[in-house]
C-alpha cells in the first residue's frame, strides 16, 4: 500500500515540477522578446494617439511628394502619409536605392516631439511588395489603387 502512495506522490511532484519549468521558460521567452516586438502604426494612428517617446514601433505609408529634404551629411527629412495624416520623419543614414517620393516605405524608430526619428528605413518600389499593414492603411484612407500586372504585350 505504501508503494502505491509513494508512486502517486512522485508522479504529482514530477507534474508540478514540469508546470513550474513551463511557467519559468514562458516568462524568460517573453522577457527576451520584449524589445524585439515592434508594433505597426499608420500616420493617422500616430497623429490620433501619439506613442510614448520611448516606444519603438514601425510606421508605413507613402513618401509625401515634395517633402524630401537632404541635410548636412547623411541626415534626410521627409514626411510619410497614408492620405489621412502626415508624419515628419528624420533619418541619419544611407537610404535604400528604391527610396523616392510617392513610393511605399516602412520605418522603425520612435516618435519624439512630433517627429518620427527613424533608425531603419525600408523602401518598396512596387506596392506588390508592400507590407499588408501599409496596404490596409492606404486602402482605409482611399489612397491605395490596385496595380494591374503588365501583360508583356
Buried (B, 14 or more C-beta within 10 A) or exposed (E): EEEEEEEEEEEEEEEEEEEEEEEEEEEEEEEEEEEEEBEBBBBBBBBEEBBEEEEBBBBBBBBBEEBBEEEEEEEBBBBBBBBBBBBBBBBEEEBBEBBBEEBBBBBBBBBBEEBBBBEEBBBBBEBEEBBEBBBBBBBBBEBBEEEEEEEEE
